[in-house]
């Protein structure tokens, strides 16, 4: 029987899958078409896992009984097409890892807010004494965590899931699924068809039964429309900040309330939340619903909603210099994230934007840009699309490095204004990832 597991991609996801597969006594081969980062190469070498970089040995890859594909590899790549033609199963690292744990899985996805909601959910459970592990698209990969925690007493995995990860999941089931919102993102990976992206996000509820739970934003028009045409087996818990819900979460008179069996079981004034802003209110309600489903006490829930620290690179305060505030929002890789960022700004803004466009519709930001942005500082190799939308609305300045972008922004800003890095784009033209972009921003800001 062929037990060869071929892992395509040697990043966090791929290397985690390789370690888990080896522990399960599979033959493992890792193949990456690019350079493997030194830290991951070291892990593979130390564990004596066979790997290659900078090319794919197709003859060996085609021998696989199953392919575990890293989420960053698109289906349109010729190798993936060839594998599908040969009928070789292709799954995600999440799908693979789920086979080797019986712990319950709390899964969070959405175009925006999923990282904050994931970290907050983990925070609420961990501090309430639950045996819980954080995994997925934030921190360590799910496969790595399953490998590390085998034989340990783990009751819950809190997993952030991207649409790319969901695409490779088939038998996987979330015990609690949280869907924050759906706005156009990554359309370059979905044939520029928004419905394809919507379908991907809704895979979060596949295989759920009446014993499972589905938490979703009732204020999101796309989600609401989709629910009209989908048969949902799980118990539904909507949340809203505009109207009451019978079972779920809602805002009323500056209190957010959680209701179960149509009765309010928890209430907290929103001014007491550690996370402020409308977008964070959604995050707090969603995470709190998951916590209450798992019987976290009101006392513990209230205490930990008040003491949670925010997410790095997401509307992160960096510094105030000569009255100018610097905010790192590098994680804002789509237009909707920037919409929330600009919506929360109380001062005039010098907006640093740009990178690899993912099919963005910048028109949605025109009102906020007209009202709040005084200057745009472009940071990217090709800013023509940004220019085409905002030329004539506000002055636009071109930069090609973080040093230049921060320096230019500081010169343009005056006391009482905010320099906001909120790129709306992927980072790979000039940076390794959004974390690298955010760290470079903070380094340059602190060097001023």
C-alpha positions in Angstrom: 0.0 0.0 0.0 1.4 3.4 -1.0 1.7 5.6 2.1 3.6 8.5 0.5 2.3 11.9 1.6 3.7 14.7 -0.6 3.5 18.2 1.0 3.6 21.1 -1.5 4.9 24.2 0.1 7.3 24.4 3.1 6.0 27.3 5.1 4.2 27.1 8.5 1.4 25.0 7.1 3.5 22.6 5.0 6.2 22.0 7.6 3.6 21.4 10.3 1.9 18.8 8.1 5.3 17.1 7.4 6.0 16.7 11.1 2.6 15.3 11.8 2.7 13.0 8.8 6.1 11.6 10.0 4.8 11.1 13.5 1.9 9.1 12.0 4.5 6.8 10.2 3.8 8.0 6.7 6.6 8.3 4.1 6.9 12.1 3.7 8.3 14.2 0.9 8.2 18.0 1.0 8.5 20.0 -2.3 8.7 23.8 -2.6 9.1 25.6 -5.9 10.8 28.5 -4.1 13.4 29.0 -1.4 12.6 27.4 1.9 13.1 29.8 4.9 16.1 28.8 7.0 14.0 28.2 10.1 11.8 25.7 8.3 14.7 24.1 6.5 16.3 23.5 9.9 13.2 21.8 11.2 12.9 19.5 8.2 16.6 18.6 8.5 16.5 18.0 12.2 13.5 15.7 11.7 15.2 13.9 8.8 12.3 14.7 6.5 13.1 14.4 2.8 12.6 17.8 1.0 13.5 19.8 -2.1 13.4 23.5 -2.9 13.4 25.8 -6.0 11.7 23.1 -8.1 9.2 20.3 -8.1 10.3 16.7 -9.0 7.0 15.8 -10.7 7.9 12.1 -11.2 8.2 11.7 -7.4 5.2 13.9 -6.6 3.0 11.8 -8.9 3.8 8.8 -6.8 1.9 10.3 -3.8 -1.2 8.6 -2.3 -2.3 12.0 -1.2 -1.1 15.6 -1.6 -1.2 18.1 1.3 -1.2 21.5 -0.4 -0.2 24.7 1.4 -2.9 27.4 1.2 -0.8 29.8 -0.8 -0.7 27.6 -3.9 -3.5 28.4 -6.3 -5.4 25.6 -8.1 -4.5 27.1 -11.5 -0.9 26.1 -11.1 0.0 23.5 -13.8 1.3 21.0 -11.2 -2.0 21.0 -9.4 -3.9 20.6 -12.6 -1.7 17.6 -13.5 -2.3 16.0 -10.1 -6.1 16.4 -10.5 -6.0 14.9 -13.9 -4.3 11.8 -12.4 -6.9 11.6 -9.7 -4.5 12.1 -6.8 -6.4 13.5 -3.8 -5.4 17.1 -2.8 -6.3 18.3 0.7 -5.3 21.1 3.0 -3.1 20.7 6.1 -6.3 21.5 8.2 -8.1 18.5 6.7 -5.1 16.2 7.3 -4.6 17.3 10.9 -8.2 16.9 11.9 -7.9 13.1 11.4 -5.6 12.9 14.4 -7.5 14.7 17.1 -10.8 14.2 18.9 -10.8 17.6 20.5 -13.6 19.9 19.6 -12.8 22.6 17.0 -14.0 26.2 17.2 -13.3 27.7 13.7 -13.4 31.3 12.7 -13.4 32.8 9.3 -14.5 36.0 7.5 -13.0 38.6 5.2 -12.2 40.8 8.3 -11.9 40.5 12.0 -11.1 36.8 12.1 -7.7 37.1 13.7 -8.9 39.3 16.5 -12.0 37.1 17.1 -9.8 34.0 17.1 -7.3 35.4 19.6 -10.1 36.8 21.8 -12.0 33.4 21.8 -8.8 31.7 22.8 -8.2 34.3 25.5 -11.7 33.8 26.9 -11.4 30.0 27.1 -7.8 29.9 28.3 -8.4 32.3 31.1 -11.5 30.4 32.1 -9.4 27.3 32.7 -10.2 25.4 29.6 -7.7 23.0 28.0 -7.4 25.0 24.7 -4.8 25.4 21.9 -4.6 28.2 19.3 -4.0 27.2 15.7 -4.5 27.8 12.0 -4.0 31.0 10.1 -2.7 32.7 13.3 0.4 31.4 15.2 1.3 27.8 14.7 -0.3 25.6 12.1 -3.1 23.2 13.2 -1.0 20.2 12.0 2.0 21.3 14.1 -0.2 21.9 17.2 -1.9 18.5 16.8 1.5 16.9 16.5 2.8 18.7 19.5 -0.2 18.0 21.7 -0.9 14.3 20.9 -1.3 12.4 24.2 -2.0 15.7 26.0 -5.3 16.7 27.5 -6.6 19.1 24.9 -10.4 19.8 24.8 -10.6 22.5 22.2 -8.7 23.9 19.3 -9.5 27.5 18.3 -8.6 27.7 14.6 -8.5 30.7 12.3 -9.3 29.6 8.8 -8.7 31.5 5.5 -10.8 30.8 2.4 -7.7 29.1 0.9 -7.6 26.6 3.8 -11.3 26.0 3.6 -11.0 25.2 -0.1 -9.0 22.0 0.7 -11.3 20.8 3.5 -13.8 18.0 2.7 -14.6 15.7 5.7 -13.5 18.3 8.3 -16.2 19.5 10.7 -16.3 22.6 13.0 -18.1 22.0 16.3 -18.6 25.8 16.5 -18.3 27.7 13.3 -18.0 31.5 13.3 -18.5 33.5 10.1 -17.7 37.2 10.7 -18.5 38.8 7.3 -18.0 38.4 3.6 -16.7 41.2 1.4 -14.8 40.9 -1.9 -11.3 39.7 -1.2 -8.7 37.4 -3.0 -10.9 37.6 -6.1 -7.7 36.9 -8.2 -7.9 33.4 -6.7 -11.6 32.9 -7.5 -11.7 33.8 -11.2 -12.9 37.3 -10.2 -16.3 35.7 -9.3 -17.5 36.9 -5.9 -19.9 34.0 -5.6 -16.9 31.6 -5.7 -15.4 33.4 -2.8 -18.7 33.3 -0.9 -19.0 29.6 -1.5 -15.5 29.1 -0.1 -16.3 31.0 3.1 -19.5 29.0 3.6 -17.5 25.7 3.7 -17.0 26.6 7.4 -20.3 25.0 8.1 -20.0 21.9 5.9 -20.7 18.6 7.6 -22.2 20.3 10.7 -25.2 18.6 12.4 -27.9 19.7 14.8 -25.4 19.1 17.6 -23.1 21.8 16.3 -23.3 25.6 16.4 -23.1 28.3 13.7 -22.4 31.9 14.9 -22.7 34.5 12.2 -23.1 38.3 11.6 -26.8 39.1 11.0 -25.8 42.6 9.8 -23.8 41.3 6.8 -26.0 41.5 3.7 -24.1 38.8 1.8 -24.4 36.3 4.7 -28.1 37.1 5.1 -28.8 36.6 1.4 -26.9 33.3 1.3 -28.8 32.0 4.4 -32.0 32.3 2.4 -30.9 29.7 0.0 -28.9 27.3 2.2 -30.1 24.5 4.5 -28.3 25.0 7.8 -28.3 21.9 10.1 -26.4 23.5 13.0 -28.0 25.6 15.8 -27.9 29.2 14.6 -26.7 32.1 16.7 -26.8 35.4 14.8 -25.3 38.6 16.2 -26.2 42.2 15.3 -25.5 45.8 16.5 -28.6 47.2 14.8 -31.5 44.9 16.0 -32.5 42.4 18.6 -32.1 38.7 18.0 -33.9 35.9 19.9 -30.9 33.6 20.3 -27.5 35.2 19.8 -26.0 38.6 20.5 -27.2 42.2 20.0 -26.5 45.8 21.1 -29.1 47.8 23.0 -28.5 51.1 24.9 -24.7 50.7 24.9 -25.0 47.2 26.4 -24.2 44.1 24.4 -26.4 41.2 25.4 -26.2 37.5 24.8 -29.5 35.6 24.6 -30.1 31.9 24.9 -33.6 30.3 24.9 -34.8 33.9 24.1 -33.6 35.1 27.5 -30.7 37.5 28.2 -28.0 35.5 30.0 -25.2 38.1 29.8 -24.9 41.8 29.4 -21.9 44.2 29.5 -21.6 48.0 28.7 -19.6 48.4 25.6 -17.5 51.1 27.1 -16.0 48.5 29.5 -14.6 46.4 26.6 -10.9 46.5 26.0 -11.5 46.5 22.3 -13.2 49.6 21.1 -14.8 50.5 17.8 -17.7 49.1 15.8 -15.6 46.4 14.1 -14.3 45.2 17.5 -17.8 45.1 18.9 -18.7 42.5 16.3 -15.5 40.6 17.3 -16.3 40.7 21.0 -19.9 39.5 20.6 -18.9 36.6 18.3 -16.2 35.4 20.7 -18.5 35.8 23.7 -21.2 33.7 22.1 -18.7 30.9 21.6 -17.6 31.2 25.2 -21.2 31.1 26.5 -22.0 28.0 24.3 -19.1 26.4 26.2 -20.5 27.5 29.6 -18.0 30.1 30.5 -19.3 31.9 33.6 -20.5 35.5 33.3 -17.9 36.6 35.8 -15.0 35.1 33.8 -16.4 36.4 30.5 -16.8 39.9 31.8 -13.3 40.0 33.3 -11.5 38.7 30.3 -13.4 40.9 27.8 -12.1 43.8 29.8 -8.4 42.8 30.0 -7.8 41.5 26.4 -4.9 43.1 24.6 -5.3 43.9 20.8 -3.7 42.2 17.8 -0.3 43.2 16.5 -0.5 44.9 13.0 -4.3 45.6 13.4 -4.9 49.2 14.2 -1.9 49.0 16.5 -0.8 52.3 18.2 2.9 52.8 17.5 3.9 56.2 18.7 3.0 59.8 19.2 5.7 62.1 18.0 5.3 65.9 18.1 1.5 65.4 18.3 1.4 63.0 15.3 0.0 59.6 16.0 1.3 56.6 14.1 -1.0 53.6 13.6 0.2 50.2 12.2 -2.7 48.5 10.3 -0.5 46.4 8.1 -2.9 43.4 8.4 -5.5 45.5 6.5 -4.9 43.6 3.2 -8.3 44.4 1.6 -10.6 47.4 1.1 -13.1 46.4 3.8 -10.3 46.3 6.5 -9.3 49.8 5.4 -13.0 50.9 5.5 -13.1 49.9 9.2 -9.8 51.6 9.9 -10.8 54.9 8.3 -14.2 54.7 9.9 -12.5 54.6 13.3 -10.2 57.6 12.7 -11.1 60.7 14.7 -8.4 63.0 13.1 -7.2 63.9 9.7 -5.2 61.1 8.2 -2.0 60.7 6.1 -2.8 57.3 4.5 -0.1 54.9 3.5 -1.6 52.5 0.9 -0.5 50.1 -1.8 1.1 46.7 -2.6 -0.2 43.9 -4.7 -3.8 44.6 -5.7 -6.2 41.7 -5.3 -9.1 43.0 -7.4 -9.9 45.8 -5.0 -12.8 48.2 -5.5 -11.4 51.4 -4.0 -14.5 53.4 -4.9 -16.0 52.1 -1.6 -13.5 54.3 0.2 -14.2 57.6 -1.6 -16.4 59.1 1.0 -14.0 58.4 3.9 -11.0 59.6 1.8 -12.8 62.8 1.0 -13.8 63.4 4.6 -10.7 62.2 6.6 -7.6 61.7 4.4 -5.5 64.8 3.7 -2.7 63.0 1.8 -2.2 59.6 0.3 1.3 58.1 0.3 1.5 55.2 -2.1 3.8 52.3 -1.1 4.1 49.7 -3.9 5.5 48.9 -7.3 2.4 49.6 -9.2 0.0 52.3 -7.8 -1.8 53.1 -11.0 -5.2 51.7 -9.8 -5.0 53.7 -6.6 -4.1 56.8 -8.5 -6.9 56.4 -11.0 -9.5 56.4 -8.2 -8.1 59.1 -5.9 -6.3 61.5 -8.3 -8.0 64.9 -7.9 -9.6 63.9 -4.5 -6.4 64.3 -2.4 -2.7 64.9 -3.1 -0.9 61.6 -3.8 2.8 60.9 -3.2 4.8 57.9 -4.6 7.3 56.0 -2.4 9.1 52.7 -3.0 10.4 51.7 0.4 9.1 51.8 4.0 11.9 54.3 4.9 10.7 56.7 2.2 7.0 56.1 3.1 7.4 56.9 6.8 9.7 59.8 6.2 7.3 61.3 3.6 4.3 60.8 5.8 6.0 62.4 8.8 6.9 65.5 6.7 3.3 65.8 5.4 1.6 65.4 8.8 1.0 68.1 11.3 0.3 68.0 15.0 -3.1 66.4 15.8 -3.1 64.2 12.7 -2.6 60.5 12.2 -0.2 58.6 9.9 -2.1 55.4 9.1 -0.4 52.4 7.4 -3.5 50.5 6.1 -2.4 49.1 2.7 -5.6 47.5 1.3 -3.2 45.2 -0.6 -1.0 42.1 -0.2 2.6 42.9 0.7 4.7 40.5 -1.5 5.9 43.1 -3.9 8.2 44.8 -1.3 7.9 42.7 1.8 7.9 39.0 3.0 4.4 39.3 4.4 2.2 41.7 6.2 4.0 41.1 9.5 7.3 42.1 7.9 5.6 45.2 6.5 4.2 46.1 9.9 7.5 45.5 11.7 9.4 47.6 9.2 6.8 50.4 9.7 7.3 50.3 13.4 11.1 50.3 13.1 11.1 53.3 10.9 8.5 55.2 13.0 10.6 54.6 16.2 13.7 55.7 14.3 12.3 59.2 13.6 
